[in-house]
């Protein structure tokens, strides 16, 4: 990367620069979705379904776990995404926006309205039909795409408004995870659920006695995922639980680590001393923050694009698109994302401010809030995920819902971006503290940092 070779100059450094751009995760996600759509509607369409239905098995003695590749992506790879979501939630509760009730009140209320109203609109379209089960589809907000839209608009958006949308999306994820756990679990195996709970208690006990070996927790985490999968509860819930169990407080504060290092630093460092000081430095930053920073690129640039590639491929040939546009499922999903999110987020934000439960983000007007509410209607990742849980893979209802997700998300992104530009022109942004942006796309003000 630092050399003057052509590979570094023309590939390595440009790719690294692209990955540092806040919108890069959303761009890769969109590219993967477009590739999936092209593949599923090309001359090689049969190979798309054939590939994702390829069976892959893992066997330990007499125990065998066999699923097709799409299920491995949705059940196993997406557990990593939800683990990162759990880490983000834990961080926000410990040191971010969710720690301050006054600052978090408005986006929390907004997230609640942004879940209830879209679900109600969807239900109004599908009531009395077999599509009723998909009411959870328009509830979700896609963090990567939503923050990608704001990144494209750059300085037109106040930094506090970005924090508002991030907090809203995180609370939205909590709601979506709860909905998945309660309403999209078909059969429940109590013994396996008990085993998963016992493994979680073991993790809590090891935390209590300050066992910090990552290998122990990785093995226990895999076991929790397996037990949750076998219990009938969707396995990705295990990822969220493990993320929430990850300590958000460092073992040592930074002053304490500096003091240890300063008072015991030998003249020459050997392997043992180097390992000790590496431990001191590492444990002055919480394991939740370190894991989130290291796993976020894998989640954004690997897991989510693969998920889009596996789930966004809809065969629209032979009049399928025309039929979908007249389907109550498609219309319900699209209306829920575009209209429901805008109305629900804006209305509940107004109620929270009107009754003094919270305040608007610094530098944001009500026009800005409406624009952010529209952007929150981008429901791509989790909406597609719930579609698979509600209707299965490759069914007519599943295809209708996916058309609604794709169409509704595109309309919500376009309208939200246009409205935010309009809001910026109508009311100049108040210049406040400059944002501090980390590798995991979190945006915070200076006093929060």
C-alpha positions in Angstrom: 0.0 0.0 0.0 2.8 2.4 0.8 5.0 1.3 -2.1 5.3 3.0 -5.6 4.3 -0.2 -7.4 1.5 0.0 -10.0 -0.7 -2.4 -8.0 -0.5 -0.1 -5.0 -0.9 3.1 -7.0 -3.7 2.1 -9.3 -5.6 -0.6 -7.1 -4.6 -0.6 -3.5 -4.7 3.1 -2.5 -7.8 3.9 -4.6 -9.7 1.0 -3.1 -8.7 2.0 0.4 -9.7 5.6 -0.3 -13.1 4.4 -1.6 -13.7 2.3 1.5 -13.1 5.3 3.7 -16.0 7.2 2.0 -19.1 7.0 4.2 -21.4 6.2 1.2 -19.1 3.3 0.0 -21.1 0.6 1.9 -24.3 1.7 0.3 -22.7 1.9 -3.1 -21.5 -1.7 -2.8 -24.9 -2.8 -1.6 -26.6 -1.2 -4.5 -24.1 -2.7 -7.0 -24.7 -6.2 -5.6 -28.5 -5.7 -5.8 -28.2 -4.6 -9.5 -26.0 -7.5 -10.3 -28.5 -9.9 -8.7 -31.4 -8.3 -10.7 -29.4 -8.6 -14.0 -28.3 -12.2 -13.3 -31.9 -13.2 -12.4 -33.3 -11.7 -15.7 -30.5 -12.6 -18.0 -29.9 -15.7 -20.2 -28.2 -17.2 -17.2 -31.3 -16.8 -14.9 -31.5 -20.5 -14.2 -28.0 -20.6 -12.9 -28.9 -17.9 -10.3 -31.4 -20.0 -8.5 -29.4 -23.2 -9.0 -26.3 -21.6 -7.4 -28.1 -20.3 -4.3 -29.9 -23.6 -3.9 -26.6 -25.5 -3.8 -26.6 -27.6 -0.6 -23.8 -27.1 1.9 -23.4 -29.4 4.9 -21.4 -29.3 8.1 -21.1 -32.6 10.0 -19.7 -33.4 13.5 -19.9 -37.1 14.1 -23.6 -38.0 13.8 -24.7 -34.4 13.9 -25.3 -32.8 10.5 -26.4 -29.3 9.5 -27.4 -29.0 5.9 -28.8 -25.9 4.2 -28.6 -24.3 0.8 -26.3 -21.4 0.2 -29.1 -18.8 0.5 -30.0 -20.1 4.0 -26.4 -20.1 5.0 -26.2 -16.4 4.0 -29.4 -15.5 5.7 -28.9 -17.5 8.9 -25.2 -17.5 9.4 -23.5 -14.6 7.6 -26.3 -12.2 8.6 -25.7 -13.1 12.2 -22.4 -11.2 11.8 -24.4 -8.1 10.6 -26.8 -8.4 13.5 -23.8 -8.9 15.9 -22.4 -5.5 14.7 -25.9 -4.0 15.1 -25.9 -5.3 18.7 -22.5 -3.7 19.3 -23.8 -0.4 17.9 -26.8 -0.5 20.2 -24.6 -1.4 23.2 -22.2 1.5 22.4 -25.1 4.0 22.0 -26.6 2.9 25.3 -23.3 3.1 27.1 -21.7 6.2 25.6 -23.8 7.5 22.7 -27.1 9.1 22.0 -29.2 6.5 23.8 -27.4 7.4 27.0 -29.0 10.9 27.2 -32.8 10.6 27.5 -33.4 14.2 26.4 -31.3 13.9 23.2 -32.5 10.4 22.4 -36.2 11.0 23.1 -37.2 12.4 19.7 -35.4 9.8 17.5 -36.8 7.0 19.8 -40.3 8.3 19.4 -39.7 8.8 15.7 -38.5 5.2 15.3 -41.7 4.0 17.1 -43.9 6.0 14.7 -41.8 4.9 11.8 -42.5 1.2 12.6 -46.2 1.4 13.6 -47.6 3.6 10.8 -45.9 1.6 7.9 -47.1 -1.6 9.4 -50.6 -0.2 9.7 -50.6 1.1 6.1 -49.4 -2.3 4.8 -52.1 -4.1 6.8 -54.7 -1.8 5.3 -53.7 -2.9 1.8 -53.5 -6.6 2.6 -56.2 -7.2 5.2 -58.1 -10.3 4.5 -55.5 -11.7 2.0 -52.7 -14.2 2.4 -50.2 -11.4 2.3 -51.1 -10.2 5.8 -48.1 -12.0 7.3 -45.7 -9.5 5.7 -46.8 -6.5 7.9 -43.2 -6.4 9.4 -41.6 -5.8 6.0 -41.9 -2.0 5.7 -40.9 -1.3 9.3 -37.2 -1.4 8.8 -34.7 1.3 7.9 -31.5 0.4 6.1 -28.6 2.1 7.9 -26.0 1.7 5.2 -28.2 3.2 2.4 -29.7 5.9 4.6 -26.3 7.2 5.8 -25.1 6.8 2.2 -27.7 9.3 1.0 -26.7 11.8 3.7 -23.0 11.3 2.8 -23.8 12.3 -0.8 -25.5 15.4 0.4 -22.5 16.2 2.6 -22.6 19.7 4.2 -26.2 20.3 3.3 -27.1 18.2 6.3 -26.4 19.3 9.9 -24.2 16.9 11.8 -26.8 16.5 14.6 -29.3 15.5 12.0 -27.1 12.6 10.9 -26.9 11.5 14.6 -30.7 11.7 14.7 -31.1 9.4 11.7 -28.4 7.0 13.0 -30.2 6.8 16.4 -33.6 6.3 14.7 -32.2 3.5 12.5 -30.6 1.8 15.5 -33.9 1.9 17.6 -35.6 0.8 14.4 -33.3 -2.2 14.3 -34.2 -3.1 17.9 -37.9 -3.0 16.9 -37.3 -5.2 13.8 -35.2 -7.7 15.8 -38.0 -7.9 18.4 -40.6 -8.5 15.7 -38.5 -11.2 14.1 -38.0 -13.0 17.5 -41.7 -12.8 18.5 -43.7 -13.0 15.3 -41.5 -14.8 12.8 -40.7 -17.8 14.8 -42.7 -20.8 13.6 -41.8 -23.7 15.9 -40.0 -23.5 19.2 -37.8 -26.2 20.7 -37.7 -25.5 24.5 -34.7 -27.8 25.2 -32.5 -26.1 22.5 -33.7 -22.7 23.7 -32.7 -23.7 27.3 -29.2 -24.8 26.0 -28.8 -21.4 24.3 -29.8 -19.6 27.5 -27.4 -21.8 29.6 -24.5 -20.9 27.2 -25.4 -17.2 27.6 -25.3 -17.6 31.4 -21.8 -19.2 31.0 -20.7 -16.1 29.0 -22.0 -13.8 31.7 -20.2 -15.8 34.4 -16.9 -15.7 32.5 -17.3 -12.0 32.1 -17.9 -11.7 35.8 -14.6 -13.4 36.6 -12.9 -11.3 33.9 -12.0 -14.0 31.4 -10.9 -12.0 28.4 -9.7 -14.7 25.9 -11.4 -14.0 22.6 -11.1 -17.7 21.6 -13.3 -18.8 24.5 -16.1 -16.3 23.5 -15.9 -17.1 19.8 -16.5 -20.8 20.6 -19.3 -20.0 23.0 -20.8 -17.6 20.5 -20.9 -20.3 17.7 -22.5 -22.6 20.2 -25.1 -20.0 21.1 -25.8 -19.4 17.4 -26.2 -23.2 16.8 -28.5 -23.7 19.8 -30.6 -20.7 18.8 -30.9 -22.0 15.2 -32.0 -25.4 16.5 -34.5 -23.9 18.9 -36.6 -22.4 16.0 -35.9 -18.8 17.0 -34.2 -17.1 14.0 -30.4 -17.6 14.5 -29.6 -14.0 13.8 -31.1 -13.1 17.1 -28.1 -14.8 18.7 -25.9 -12.2 17.0 -27.8 -9.3 18.6 -27.7 -10.9 22.0 -24.0 -11.6 21.8 -23.4 -8.0 20.7 -25.4 -6.7 23.6 -23.4 -8.9 26.0 -20.1 -7.5 24.8 -18.5 -5.2 27.4 -18.7 -1.5 26.4 -16.5 -0.4 29.3 -12.7 -0.9 29.0 -11.0 -3.1 31.5 -8.5 -0.2 32.2 -9.0 3.5 31.7 -6.4 5.2 29.5 -4.8 7.1 32.4 -4.4 3.8 34.3 -2.8 2.1 31.3 -0.4 5.0 30.8 0.6 4.9 34.4 1.3 1.1 34.3 3.3 1.5 31.2 5.3 4.5 32.4 6.2 3.0 35.8 7.1 -0.5 34.6 8.7 0.2 31.2 12.0 -1.7 30.9 15.0 -0.3 28.9 14.6 -3.1 26.4 11.4 -4.8 25.3 11.3 -8.6 25.0 8.4 -10.7 23.7 6.8 -11.0 27.2 7.0 -7.3 27.8 5.7 -6.5 24.4 2.7 -8.8 24.9 2.0 -7.2 28.3 2.1 -3.6 26.9 0.0 -4.6 23.9 -2.6 -6.0 26.4 -2.5 -2.8 28.5 -3.0 -0.6 25.4 -5.8 -2.8 24.0 -7.7 -3.0 27.2 -7.8 0.7 27.6 -10.4 0.6 24.7 -13.6 -1.4 25.2 -13.9 -4.7 23.5 -17.2 -3.6 22.0 -15.6 -0.6 20.3 -12.7 -2.7 19.1 -14.9 -5.4 17.7 -17.2 -3.0 16.0 -14.4 -1.2 14.3 -12.8 -4.4 13.1 -16.0 -6.2 12.0 -17.9 -3.2 10.5 -15.9 -3.3 7.2 -16.7 -7.1 6.9 -20.3 -6.4 7.7 -20.7 -3.5 5.2 -18.4 -4.6 2.4 -18.7 -8.4 2.5 -21.8 -9.6 4.4 -24.4 -7.1 3.1 -23.4 -7.2 -0.5 -23.5 -11.1 -0.5 -26.9 -10.9 1.2 -28.1 -8.5 -1.5 -26.7 -10.8 -4.2 -28.5 -13.8 -2.7 -31.9 -12.1 -2.1 -32.4 -9.2 -4.5 -32.5 -11.3 -7.7 -36.2 -11.2 -8.8 -37.2 -12.7 -12.2 -39.3 -9.9 -13.6 -39.9 -11.5 -17.0 -43.1 -12.9 -18.4 -45.4 -10.2 -17.0 -44.2 -10.7 -13.4 -43.5 -7.0 -12.9 -46.9 -6.0 -14.3 -48.6 -8.4 -12.0 -46.5 -7.3 -9.0 -47.5 -3.6 -9.6 -51.1 -4.5 -9.1 -50.5 -6.7 -6.0 -51.7 -5.5 -2.6 -48.4 -6.8 -1.1 -46.3 -4.7 -3.5 -48.5 -1.6 -3.0 -48.6 -2.1 0.8 -44.8 -2.4 1.1 -44.1 0.5 -1.2 -46.7 2.8 0.5 -45.5 1.7 3.9 -41.9 2.7 3.1 -42.6 5.9 1.2 -45.7 7.3 3.0 -45.8 5.4 6.3 -42.2 6.2 7.2 -42.5 9.9 6.3 -45.8 10.3 8.2 -44.9 8.2 11.2 -41.4 9.6 11.8 -42.5 13.2 11.3 -45.7 13.0 13.4 -44.2 11.3 16.4 -41.2 13.7 16.3 -43.6 16.6 16.4 -45.5 15.1 19.3 -42.2 14.5 21.3 -41.1 18.1 20.8 -44.6 19.6 21.3 -44.9 18.0 24.7 -41.4 18.8 25.7 -40.1 15.2 25.8 -37.1 16.1 23.6 -35.7 18.6 21.2 -34.9 18.9 17.5 -31.3 18.3 16.4 -29.1 21.4 16.4 -29.3 23.2 13.1 -32.3 21.2 11.9 -35.6 22.6 10.9 -38.9 20.7 10.5 -38.3 20.6 6.8 -35.0 18.7 7.6 -36.9 16.2 9.8 -39.4 15.5 7.0 -36.5 14.9 4.6 -34.9 12.5 7.1 -38.2 10.8 7.6 -38.4 10.1 3.9 -34.8 8.8 3.8 -35.8 6.5 6.7 -38.1 4.8 4.2 -35.1 3.1 2.6 -35.8 -0.4 4.0 -33.6 -2.6 1.8 -31.6 -5.1 3.9 -33.8 -5.9 6.9 -37.0 -5.6 4.7 -35.7 -8.2 2.3 -34.7 -10.3 5.3 -38.2 -10.2 6.8 -39.7 -10.9 3.4 -37.9 -14.3 3.3 -39.2 -15.1 6.8 -42.7 -14.1 6.0 -43.2 -15.6 2.6 -40.2 -18.0 2.0 -37.9 -17.9 -1.0 -39.1 -17.8 -4.6 -42.8 -17.6 -3.9 -45.2 -15.2 -5.7 -45.8 -13.2 -2.6 -42.1 -13.0 -1.9 -41.4 -11.6 -5.4 -44.2 -9.1 -5.0 -42.8 -7.9 -1.6 -39.3 -7.6 -3.1 -40.6 -5.5 -5.9 -42.2 -3.3 -3.3 -39.0 -3.1 -1.2 -36.8 -2.2 -4.2 -39.3 0.3 -5.7 -40.3 1.9 -2.4 -36.6 2.2 -1.2 -35.6 3.9 -4.5 -38.6 6.4 -4.3 -37.9 7.1 -0.6 -34.2 7.8 -1.3 -34.9 10.1 -4.2 -37.7 12.0 -2.5 -35.7 12.3 0.7 -32.6 13.6 -1.0 -34.6 16.2 -3.0 -36.5 17.3 0.1 -33.3 17.7 2.1 -31.8 19.8 -0.6 -34.9 21.9 -0.7 -34.8 22.3 3.2 -31.2 23.4 3.0 -32.0 26.1 0.5 -35.0 27.3 2.5 -33.1 27.5 5.8 -29.3 27.7 5.9 -27.7 25.2 8.2 -26.7 26.5 11.6 -23.0 25.8 12.0 -22.4 23.8 15.2 -19.6 21.5 16.4 -17.8 19.6 13.7 -18.7 15.9 13.5 -16.2 13.3 14.5 -16.5 10.3 12.0 -15.2 6.9 12.9 -14.6 3.9 10.6 -18.0 2.5 11.6 -19.8 5.5 10.1 -20.9 6.8 13.6 -21.3 10.6 13.6 -21.0 12.4 16.9 -20.6 16.0 18.1 -17.4 17.1 19.8 -19.0 17.2 23.3 -20.3 13.6 22.8 -16.9 12.4 21.7 
